[in-house]
Amino acid sequence: MATKTPASEEPIEVLFALHDKFDLLDFAGPVEVLTTAMHNFSDSGTKAFEITLAAGEPKVLSAQGVIIGSQVSWKDAYERLTDFDVLVVLGGNSQEILKNKAEPLDLITAFAKLQSEDSSRERSLLSICTGSLFLAQQGILAGLSATTHPDHLTTFENLCSQAATRELDDRTDIIEEARYVVNNLRFDLGDEDENPYIRKKSDARRPSNARKGSISFKGSNARRESIARRAAMRLGGLRVITAGGVAAGLDAALYLVSILVSEDSANEVARILQLTWTKGIIVDGLDV
Protein backbone atom coordinates (compact mmCIF):
# COMPACT_ATOMS: atom_id res chain seq x y z
CA MET A 1 0.00 0.00 0.00
CA ALA A 2 1.36 3.40 -0.98
CA THR A 3 2.25 5.70 1.87
CA LYS A 4 3.24 9.31 1.37
CA THR A 5 6.07 10.82 3.37
CA PRO A 6 4.67 12.98 6.18
CA ALA A 7 5.43 16.71 6.16
CA SER A 8 6.91 16.58 2.66
CA GLU A 9 3.59 16.51 0.80
CA GLU A 10 1.37 19.33 -0.33
CA PRO A 11 -2.32 18.86 0.54
CA ILE A 12 -4.22 16.55 -1.79
CA GLU A 13 -6.72 18.62 -3.76
CA VAL A 14 -10.32 17.41 -3.46
CA LEU A 15 -13.29 18.77 -5.41
CA PHE A 16 -16.78 18.19 -4.01
CA ALA A 17 -19.59 18.51 -6.56
CA LEU A 18 -22.66 19.99 -4.86
CA HIS A 19 -25.74 19.54 -7.02
CA ASP A 20 -29.19 20.87 -6.16
CA LYS A 21 -30.71 19.08 -3.14
CA PHE A 22 -27.66 16.91 -2.46
CA ASP A 23 -27.70 14.80 0.68
CA LEU A 24 -26.18 16.81 3.51
CA LEU A 25 -24.52 13.92 5.36
CA ASP A 26 -23.10 12.48 2.13
CA PHE A 27 -21.21 15.78 2.06
CA ALA A 28 -20.54 16.54 5.72
CA GLY A 29 -19.28 13.10 6.73
CA PRO A 30 -16.47 12.77 4.16
CA VAL A 31 -15.55 16.45 4.59
CA GLU A 32 -15.10 15.84 8.33
CA VAL A 33 -12.92 12.79 7.67
CA LEU A 34 -10.73 14.45 5.05
CA THR A 35 -10.25 17.74 6.89
CA THR A 36 -9.28 15.86 10.05
CA ALA A 37 -6.59 13.84 8.29
CA MET A 38 -2.96 14.90 8.69
CA HIS A 39 0.33 13.67 7.31
CA ASN A 40 1.74 14.16 10.80
CA PHE A 41 -0.66 14.68 13.70
CA SER A 42 2.14 16.23 15.73
CA ASP A 43 2.44 19.04 13.18
CA SER A 44 -0.68 21.14 12.55
CA GLY A 45 0.84 22.43 9.32
CA THR A 46 0.65 19.03 7.60
CA LYS A 47 -3.03 18.82 6.73
CA ALA A 48 -3.53 16.09 4.17
CA PHE A 49 -6.41 17.45 2.08
CA GLU A 50 -7.54 20.77 0.66
CA ILE A 51 -11.30 20.92 0.00
CA THR A 52 -13.00 22.93 -2.77
CA LEU A 53 -16.78 23.09 -3.18
CA ALA A 54 -18.24 23.47 -6.68
CA ALA A 55 -21.87 24.20 -7.53
CA GLY A 56 -24.09 25.98 -10.01
CA GLU A 57 -24.90 28.81 -7.59
CA PRO A 58 -23.02 30.56 -4.75
CA LYS A 59 -25.44 28.95 -2.27
CA VAL A 60 -26.77 25.42 -2.66
CA LEU A 61 -29.83 23.97 -0.92
CA SER A 62 -29.37 20.46 0.44
CA ALA A 63 -32.17 17.87 0.56
CA GLN A 64 -32.38 18.50 4.30
CA GLY A 65 -32.95 22.24 3.88
CA VAL A 66 -29.48 23.37 4.96
CA ILE A 67 -27.77 25.85 2.65
CA ILE A 68 -24.07 25.42 1.87
CA GLY A 69 -21.93 28.10 0.24
CA SER A 70 -19.91 27.00 -2.77
CA GLN A 71 -16.41 28.26 -3.56
CA VAL A 72 -16.31 27.85 -7.33
CA SER A 73 -18.90 27.66 -10.11
CA TRP A 74 -19.25 24.71 -12.47
CA LYS A 75 -17.46 26.81 -15.10
CA ASP A 76 -14.56 27.46 -12.74
CA ALA A 77 -14.47 23.78 -11.79
CA TYR A 78 -14.03 22.78 -15.44
CA GLU A 79 -11.27 25.34 -15.90
CA ARG A 80 -9.43 24.12 -12.80
CA LEU A 81 -10.22 20.41 -13.17
CA THR A 82 -6.60 19.41 -13.77
CA ASP A 83 -5.73 20.85 -10.35
CA PHE A 84 -7.72 18.20 -8.50
CA ASP A 85 -6.61 14.76 -7.35
CA VAL A 86 -10.03 13.61 -6.15
CA LEU A 87 -13.61 14.26 -7.27
CA VAL A 88 -16.36 13.43 -4.76
CA VAL A 89 -19.88 12.91 -6.11
CA LEU A 90 -22.75 13.00 -3.62
CA GLY A 91 -26.15 11.35 -3.51
CA GLY A 92 -29.57 12.95 -3.26
CA ASN A 93 -32.10 14.20 -5.82
CA SER A 94 -30.81 11.62 -8.26
CA GLN A 95 -33.98 11.21 -10.33
CA GLU A 96 -34.16 14.92 -11.16
CA ILE A 97 -30.45 15.14 -12.01
CA LEU A 98 -30.69 12.13 -14.31
CA LYS A 99 -33.92 13.32 -15.92
CA ASN A 100 -32.53 16.79 -16.66
CA LYS A 101 -29.03 15.54 -17.50
CA ALA A 102 -27.76 18.18 -15.10
CA GLU A 103 -24.43 18.63 -13.37
CA PRO A 104 -22.44 16.93 -12.06
CA LEU A 105 -22.93 14.42 -14.90
CA ASP A 106 -20.70 16.13 -17.46
CA LEU A 107 -18.18 17.07 -14.77
CA ILE A 108 -17.82 13.38 -13.89
CA THR A 109 -17.10 12.50 -17.50
CA ALA A 110 -14.61 15.34 -17.88
CA PHE A 111 -12.72 14.28 -14.74
CA ALA A 112 -12.57 10.64 -15.83
CA LYS A 113 -11.24 11.64 -19.25
CA LEU A 114 -8.33 13.48 -17.67
CA GLN A 115 -6.71 10.16 -16.85
CA SER A 116 -6.46 9.03 -20.45
CA GLU A 117 -4.98 12.41 -21.37
CA ASP A 118 -2.48 12.52 -18.50
CA SER A 119 -1.89 9.22 -16.74
CA SER A 120 1.22 10.44 -14.94
CA ARG A 121 -0.89 11.84 -12.09
CA GLU A 122 -2.87 9.74 -9.65
CA ARG A 123 -6.59 10.57 -9.58
CA SER A 124 -9.53 9.13 -7.64
CA LEU A 125 -13.28 9.35 -8.22
CA LEU A 126 -15.47 8.71 -5.17
CA SER A 127 -19.26 8.47 -5.18
CA ILE A 128 -21.38 8.39 -2.04
CA CYS A 129 -24.79 6.69 -1.87
CA THR A 130 -26.86 7.39 -5.03
CA GLY A 131 -24.00 9.41 -6.48
CA SER A 132 -23.05 6.07 -8.05
CA LEU A 133 -26.13 6.36 -10.26
CA PHE A 134 -24.50 9.38 -11.91
CA LEU A 135 -21.33 7.37 -12.59
CA ALA A 136 -23.45 4.57 -14.05
CA GLN A 137 -25.36 6.96 -16.30
CA GLN A 138 -22.10 8.35 -17.69
CA GLY A 139 -20.68 4.90 -18.43
CA ILE A 140 -17.84 5.29 -15.94
CA LEU A 141 -18.57 1.92 -14.33
CA ALA A 142 -18.34 -0.19 -17.49
CA GLY A 143 -16.17 -3.23 -16.80
CA LEU A 144 -15.85 -2.35 -13.11
CA SER A 145 -17.33 -3.60 -9.85
CA ALA A 146 -19.54 -1.19 -7.93
CA THR A 147 -22.14 -0.73 -5.22
CA THR A 148 -24.75 1.80 -4.14
CA HIS A 149 -27.38 2.29 -1.45
CA PRO A 150 -29.28 -1.03 -1.16
CA ASP A 151 -32.64 0.67 -1.73
CA HIS A 152 -31.49 1.75 -5.19
CA LEU A 153 -29.88 -1.45 -6.48
CA THR A 154 -32.52 -2.12 -9.13
CA THR A 155 -32.28 1.40 -10.55
CA PHE A 156 -28.51 1.10 -10.43
CA GLU A 157 -28.57 -2.19 -12.31
CA ASN A 158 -30.81 -0.70 -14.99
CA LEU A 159 -28.60 2.34 -15.48
CA CYS A 160 -25.46 0.20 -15.75
CA SER A 161 -27.14 -2.11 -18.23
CA GLN A 162 -28.46 0.77 -20.34
CA ALA A 163 -25.04 2.42 -20.43
CA ALA A 164 -23.34 -0.82 -21.48
CA THR A 165 -25.86 -1.35 -24.26
CA ARG A 166 -25.71 2.26 -25.41
CA GLU A 167 -21.92 2.40 -25.48
CA LEU A 168 -21.38 -1.23 -26.58
CA ASP A 169 -19.24 -1.58 -23.50
CA ASP A 170 -18.58 -4.10 -20.72
CA ARG A 171 -21.00 -4.95 -17.96
CA THR A 172 -20.78 -3.69 -14.40
CA ASP A 173 -20.43 -6.25 -11.62
CA ILE A 174 -22.81 -5.00 -8.94
CA ILE A 175 -21.89 -6.02 -5.42
CA GLU A 176 -24.53 -6.03 -2.72
CA GLU A 177 -23.88 -5.48 0.98
CA ALA A 178 -20.48 -3.87 0.49
CA ARG A 179 -19.64 -0.71 2.40
CA TYR A 180 -17.60 0.47 -0.55
CA VAL A 181 -15.99 -1.04 -3.64
CA VAL A 182 -12.59 0.06 -4.95
CA ASN A 183 -11.44 -0.36 -8.55
CA ASN A 184 -7.82 0.67 -8.91
CA LEU A 185 -7.17 0.88 -12.61
CA ARG A 186 -3.41 0.51 -12.86
CA PHE A 187 -2.00 -0.27 -16.26
CA ASP A 188 1.12 -0.39 -18.37
CA LEU A 189 1.60 2.89 -20.17
CA GLY A 190 1.79 1.54 -23.70
CA ASP A 191 -0.18 1.35 -26.89
CA GLU A 192 -3.94 1.46 -26.53
CA ASP A 193 -4.31 -1.93 -28.21
CA GLU A 194 -2.12 -3.48 -25.52
CA ASN A 195 -3.68 -1.60 -22.63
CA PRO A 196 -6.33 -3.66 -20.79
CA TYR A 197 -7.59 -0.69 -18.78
CA ILE A 198 -8.14 1.88 -21.51
CA ARG A 199 -11.58 0.81 -22.62
CA LYS A 200 -12.80 1.31 -26.16
CA LYS A 201 -16.08 0.61 -27.90
CA SER A 202 -16.28 -2.72 -29.69
CA ASP A 203 -19.22 -4.51 -31.22
CA ALA A 204 -17.31 -7.74 -30.90
CA ARG A 205 -18.35 -8.03 -27.26
CA ARG A 206 -21.98 -8.19 -26.25
CA PRO A 207 -22.48 -5.95 -23.23
CA SER A 208 -24.19 -7.53 -20.27
CA ASN A 209 -24.96 -6.58 -16.72
CA ALA A 210 -25.35 -8.94 -13.79
CA ARG A 211 -25.61 -8.63 -10.06
CA LYS A 212 -22.95 -10.43 -8.05
CA GLY A 213 -24.18 -13.90 -7.15
CA SER A 214 -26.79 -14.12 -9.92
CA ILE A 215 -26.85 -16.96 -12.45
CA SER A 216 -25.97 -14.59 -15.26
CA PHE A 217 -23.00 -13.28 -13.30
CA LYS A 218 -21.74 -16.77 -12.51
CA GLY A 219 -21.94 -17.66 -16.17
CA SER A 220 -20.16 -14.57 -17.41
CA ASN A 221 -16.52 -14.56 -18.46
CA ALA A 222 -14.02 -13.03 -16.08
CA ARG A 223 -12.25 -10.16 -17.78
CA ARG A 224 -9.95 -8.91 -15.06
CA GLU A 225 -6.24 -9.40 -15.01
CA SER A 226 -4.64 -11.57 -12.35
CA ILE A 227 -3.39 -10.09 -9.09
CA ALA A 228 0.18 -10.87 -10.10
CA ARG A 229 -0.11 -8.96 -13.37
CA ARG A 230 -1.78 -6.00 -11.68
CA ALA A 231 0.98 -5.89 -9.10
CA ALA A 232 3.52 -5.46 -11.91
CA MET A 233 1.61 -2.62 -13.53
CA ARG A 234 2.56 0.99 -13.06
CA LEU A 235 0.29 3.85 -12.05
CA GLY A 236 -1.95 5.09 -14.79
CA GLY A 237 -5.61 4.33 -14.24
CA LEU A 238 -8.35 6.19 -12.44
CA ARG A 239 -9.20 4.84 -9.00
CA VAL A 240 -13.00 4.52 -8.87
CA ILE A 241 -14.69 4.07 -5.49
CA THR A 242 -18.43 3.64 -5.01
CA ALA A 243 -19.89 3.68 -1.48
CA GLY A 244 -23.24 2.69 -0.04
CA GLY A 245 -25.27 5.00 2.20
CA VAL A 246 -24.24 7.83 4.52
CA ALA A 247 -22.26 5.77 7.06
CA ALA A 248 -20.58 3.80 4.28
CA GLY A 249 -19.42 7.14 2.86
CA LEU A 250 -17.45 7.69 6.06
CA ASP A 251 -15.81 4.30 5.63
CA ALA A 252 -14.92 5.09 2.01
CA ALA A 253 -13.46 8.45 3.03
CA LEU A 254 -11.29 6.68 5.63
CA TYR A 255 -10.12 4.31 2.91
CA LEU A 256 -9.18 7.30 0.76
CA VAL A 257 -7.10 8.65 3.65
CA SER A 258 -5.42 5.26 4.11
CA ILE A 259 -4.37 4.95 0.46
CA LEU A 260 -3.47 8.57 -0.27
CA VAL A 261 -1.85 9.41 3.08
CA SER A 262 -1.32 6.37 5.31
CA GLU A 263 -3.27 3.74 7.18
CA ASP A 264 -1.98 5.19 10.45
CA SER A 265 -3.53 8.52 9.52
CA ALA A 266 -6.86 6.86 8.70
CA ASN A 267 -6.87 4.99 12.00
CA GLU A 268 -6.12 8.20 13.90
CA VAL A 269 -8.97 10.01 12.12
CA ALA A 270 -11.30 7.15 13.05
CA ARG A 271 -10.16 7.40 16.68
CA ILE A 272 -10.66 11.16 16.82
CA LEU A 273 -14.14 10.94 15.30
CA GLN A 274 -14.98 7.84 17.36
CA LEU A 275 -15.74 5.83 14.25
CA THR A 276 -15.48 2.10 13.79
CA TRP A 277 -13.99 1.76 10.31
CA THR A 278 -15.81 -1.03 8.46
CA LYS A 279 -13.69 -1.85 5.45
CA GLY A 280 -15.07 -2.52 2.00
CA ILE A 281 -13.96 -4.51 -1.03
CA ILE A 282 -10.89 -3.85 -3.15
CA VAL A 283 -11.27 -5.52 -6.53
CA ASP A 284 -8.70 -8.32 -6.87
CA GLY A 285 -7.53 -7.42 -3.38
CA LEU A 286 -4.90 -4.98 -4.58
CA ASP A 287 -4.39 -1.26 -4.33
CA VAL A 288 -0.86 0.11 -4.50
Secondary structure, DSSP 8 states (H G I E B T S, - for coil): -----TTSS--EEEEEE--TT--HHHHHHHHHHHHH-BS-TT-TT-B-EEEEEEESSSEEE-TTS-EEE-SEEHHHHHHTGGG-SEEEE--SSHHHHHHHT-TTHHHHHHHHHHHHH-TTS--EEEE-TTHHHHHHHTTTTTTSEE---GGGHHHHHHHHHHHHHHHT----EE-TT-SEEEEE----SS-GGG-TTS----TTS----EETTSHHHHTS------HHHHHH--S-S-EEEEE-SHHHHHHHHHHHHHHHT-HHHHHHHHHHTT------EEGGG---
